[in-house]
């Protein structure tokens, strides 16, 4: 009888530990994709940027956390070629925009998640760009071993002033909009 109680207690402990355990799934950065889109009065540009590392945290099958590091030195314009591409890539990496020499990475750390159903959660996270951290809210959808999301980032919150109507008057058709989009597909 004593052995039966010991076995039952061990089973209850094992089930409790497995139910409460969290699983961290490392993101496959080679198979994941981050595409950016920036707009200005006279048009737009788009491109890619690489994840350096990332992970999503699950409790059972529910998403409960995540952390990501973006390689800012990998900014790549995909809608231009030749000299124009080189000039824009260089300008985006310069201190006018992301200052990648001094700030080679950006980070995103999930803080709170709210389940919306249908494998979608609303995430509030801390986004750090150029050493400045601000909260950002977005929805993320999990589908098997992948996740998709779209982030709208206000560059003015990160002191990225170049061509911004929030910092300069009378820019006219030289104005670059403060918000840029990130379309993200994560594979893990």
C-alpha positions as CSV (number, residue, x, y, z in Angstrom):
1,X,0.0,0.0,0.0
2,X,2.9,2.4,0.9
3,X,4.5,1.7,-2.5
4,X,1.2,2.4,-4.3
5,X,0.9,5.8,-2.6
6,X,4.5,6.6,-3.5
7,X,3.9,5.6,-7.2
8,X,0.7,7.7,-7.3
9,X,2.5,10.7,-5.7
10,X,5.3,10.4,-8.3
11,X,2.8,10.3,-11.1
12,X,1.0,13.3,-9.9
13,X,4.3,15.2,-9.5
14,X,5.4,14.2,-13.0
15,X,2.1,15.3,-14.6
16,X,2.2,18.6,-12.7
17,X,5.7,19.3,-13.8
18,X,5.0,18.4,-17.4
19,X,1.8,20.5,-17.6
20,X,3.5,23.6,-16.1
21,X,6.7,23.3,-18.1
22,X,7.6,25.7,-20.7
23,X,9.1,24.8,-24.1
24,X,11.4,27.2,-25.9
25,X,11.5,26.8,-29.6
26,X,14.5,28.4,-31.3
27,X,13.7,30.2,-34.5
28,X,15.5,29.0,-37.7
29,X,16.9,32.3,-38.8
30,X,17.9,31.0,-42.3
31,X,14.3,29.9,-43.0
32,X,12.6,32.9,-41.4
33,X,12.0,36.2,-43.2
34,X,11.7,39.9,-42.2
35,X,10.6,42.2,-45.0
36,X,10.4,46.0,-44.5
37,X,8.5,48.7,-46.3
38,X,9.2,52.4,-45.9
39,X,7.1,55.1,-47.6
40,X,7.6,58.7,-48.6
41,X,5.5,61.3,-50.2
42,X,6.8,60.4,-53.7
43,X,6.9,56.6,-53.4
44,X,8.2,53.7,-51.3
45,X,11.1,51.3,-50.9
46,X,11.2,47.8,-49.6
47,X,13.7,45.2,-48.6
48,X,14.8,42.6,-46.1
49,X,16.7,42.4,-42.8
50,X,18.0,39.3,-41.1
51,X,17.3,37.9,-37.7
52,X,20.4,37.1,-35.8
53,X,18.6,34.9,-33.3
54,X,15.1,34.4,-31.9
55,X,13.0,32.1,-29.8
56,X,9.3,31.6,-29.0
57,X,8.2,30.2,-25.6
58,X,5.2,27.9,-25.3
59,X,3.3,26.5,-22.3
60,X,1.6,23.5,-23.7
61,X,0.6,24.8,-27.1
62,X,0.0,28.3,-26.0
63,X,2.5,31.1,-26.9
64,X,3.7,32.8,-23.7
65,X,6.9,34.6,-24.6
66,X,9.5,35.4,-27.2
67,X,12.8,37.2,-27.7
68,X,14.5,38.3,-30.9
69,X,17.7,40.0,-32.1
70,X,17.8,41.6,-35.5
71,X,21.1,42.1,-37.4
72,X,20.8,45.8,-38.4
73,X,23.9,45.5,-40.5
74,X,22.0,43.3,-42.9
75,X,19.6,46.0,-44.1
76,X,19.0,45.2,-47.8
77,X,16.9,47.1,-50.3
78,X,15.2,44.8,-52.8
79,X,13.4,47.3,-55.1
80,X,16.5,49.0,-56.4
81,X,19.7,47.8,-58.1
82,X,23.2,49.1,-58.8
83,X,24.3,52.5,-57.5
84,X,20.8,53.5,-56.3
85,X,20.6,50.3,-54.1
86,X,24.1,50.8,-52.7
87,X,23.4,54.5,-51.9
88,X,20.1,53.7,-50.1
89,X,21.5,50.7,-48.2
90,X,24.4,52.9,-47.1
91,X,22.1,55.7,-46.1
92,X,19.8,53.5,-44.1
93,X,22.9,52.1,-42.2
94,X,24.2,55.6,-41.5
95,X,23.6,57.7,-38.4
96,X,20.8,59.5,-40.4
97,X,18.7,56.4,-39.9
98,X,19.8,53.3,-38.0
99,X,23.5,54.0,-37.1
100,X,24.4,50.3,-37.5
101,X,28.1,50.9,-36.7
102,X,27.2,52.0,-33.1
103,X,24.0,50.0,-32.9
104,X,24.5,46.7,-34.9
105,X,21.4,45.0,-33.4
106,X,17.9,45.7,-32.5
107,X,15.9,43.6,-30.0
108,X,12.3,42.7,-29.4
109,X,11.2,41.1,-26.1
110,X,7.6,40.0,-25.5
111,X,6.2,41.3,-22.3
112,X,2.4,40.4,-22.3
113,X,0.3,38.2,-24.5
114,X,-3.4,38.0,-24.8
115,X,-5.0,35.0,-26.5
116,X,-7.5,36.1,-29.2
117,X,-8.4,32.5,-30.3
118,X,-7.7,30.9,-33.7
119,X,-4.0,30.5,-32.7
120,X,-3.6,34.3,-32.6
121,X,-2.3,36.4,-29.7
122,X,-2.0,40.1,-29.2
123,X,1.6,40.8,-28.0
124,X,2.9,43.9,-26.2
125,X,6.7,43.9,-26.4
126,X,9.7,46.1,-25.8
127,X,11.4,47.1,-29.1
128,X,14.9,48.6,-28.8
129,X,16.3,50.4,-31.8
130,X,19.4,52.7,-31.6
131,X,19.5,52.1,-27.8
132,X,16.0,53.5,-27.3
133,X,13.3,51.1,-26.0
134,X,9.6,51.6,-26.5
135,X,6.5,49.4,-26.2
136,X,4.9,48.1,-29.4
137,X,1.7,46.0,-29.8
138,X,0.9,43.6,-32.6
139,X,-0.9,40.3,-33.4
140,X,1.0,37.1,-34.0
141,X,-0.5,33.9,-35.5
142,X,1.0,30.5,-34.9
143,X,0.4,27.8,-37.6
144,X,2.2,24.6,-36.9
145,X,6.0,25.3,-36.8
146,X,5.7,28.8,-38.2
147,X,4.4,32.2,-37.0
148,X,3.4,35.4,-38.9
149,X,3.0,38.9,-37.8
150,X,3.1,42.5,-39.1
151,X,4.6,45.3,-37.0
152,X,4.1,49.0,-37.6
153,X,7.1,50.9,-36.2
154,X,7.2,54.7,-35.6
155,X,10.8,55.6,-36.2
156,X,10.3,59.0,-34.6
157,X,10.2,57.2,-31.2
158,X,13.7,56.0,-31.8
159,X,15.1,59.4,-32.7
160,X,15.4,58.6,-36.4
161,X,14.8,62.1,-37.7
162,X,16.0,62.2,-41.3
163,X,13.2,63.5,-43.6
164,X,10.6,63.3,-40.8
165,X,7.8,65.8,-40.7
166,X,7.7,65.2,-37.0
167,X,11.0,66.9,-36.6
168,X,11.3,69.3,-39.6
169,X,8.9,71.8,-41.3
170,X,8.5,72.5,-45.0
171,X,9.9,69.2,-46.3
172,X,7.3,69.0,-49.0
173,X,7.7,66.1,-51.3
174,X,11.0,65.2,-49.5
175,X,9.0,64.0,-46.5
176,X,9.6,60.3,-45.4
177,X,6.8,58.9,-43.3
178,X,7.6,58.1,-39.7
179,X,5.9,54.6,-39.7
180,X,7.5,51.7,-41.5
181,X,6.2,48.1,-41.8
182,X,7.8,44.8,-40.9
183,X,6.2,41.7,-42.3
184,X,7.6,38.7,-40.4
185,X,7.5,35.0,-41.1
186,X,9.2,32.8,-38.4
187,X,10.0,29.2,-38.8
188,X,11.0,27.1,-35.8
